[in-house]
Amino acid sequence: MEKNSQASDIHWMERALELARNGLGLCSPNPVVGCVILDSAGNLAGEGWHEYDQLDHAEVVAIRNAGIKARGGTAYVTLEPCNHTGRTGPCSEALIAAG
């Protein structure tokens, strides 16, 4: 699949939505969220979802799964990353730190 094409964007966002559904009924009061991270070449590097309340959010799980391959990549997230510290740290900062 061509990197950064509209078809690619749709494919990866659909995958992120599919992942988010894994948290239905489990992560309340938080929303269900899925995240896919591609490496800099556009290949799947990591994915995750918000599994349970008070556990890592989808972005942090996906970053951990991607490891160093996240640097320079693209994140597809079904909800804007949080930017505050509550029971977990801000996902926006985790994405920035991952590069």
N, C-alpha and C positions, 0 to 999 in steps of 0.2 A: 504494500500500500504506500502510495506516495506521501512523503513527509509533508505535513502542513497543508494538505489538500482539504477541501471541504468534506469529502467522503471520509478521510482519515479522522477529521475532527468529530464527525458524527459517530463513526465506529467507536472511538475511544470514550466519548461521552456516554454512549449507550452502555458500554462496559462499566463505566463508573456508576451509572444508574442501576445496573444489574447488581453490582457489589453493594450498593447502598441498601437494596432490598433485604440483604442478609441481616440487617439490624432492626427490621420491622418488629415491633413489640418487645425489643430487648434493651434499647438504649434510652428509653424515656427517663427523664423529661427532655433529653436532648433530641434533636432531629436526626433522622437517618441520613448518613452522608457516605458517599463512596469516592475513592480517589484512585486514579491511574497515573503513574509516572512513566514517561518515555525517556530513554537516554538521548543524548545529543544527535544520534543517527535516526531517531524516530522509532526505535525498537522498545518493546515492553521491558521496563526495568523493575517496576514494583507496583503493587496494588494493595489496597486495604479498605476497610470500612470501619465505622464506629460501632464496635460490637456491643459494648455494655456501658452504661452510665459510669463515670469516674475512671474509665480506662482511656488509653490514648485515642485521640481522634483519628479519622481516616487518613489524613495527610501524614501524620507522624508514623502510622503503621506502614504506609506506602513508602515513605522515605527510608524507614528502617529496612524494609524489604529490598529497596533499590540499592542501598549502600552508596558507594562512590559513583555508581552509574547515574545517579540523580543529577550530578553536577552538569550544568549546561542543557538539561533536558526540559521537558514540558510536563506540567501537571494539569490533569483534567479533574476537576472537583465539582461535585453536584451542588455545593452551597459555598458561598464565599468563605474563605478561611477566617477563623476567629482571630481577633487582634487584641485579646485581653487575657490576663491571668486570672483564672478562677480555680477550679479543681484541677485543671491541667494548664500547661503553658500555652501561649499564643501560637497557633498553627502558621500564621503569616510569618512570624519570625523563624519558625522551623524550616519553612520553605526557602526563605532567604538564606539561612545558614547552610542549607543543603546545596545552594547554588543553582 
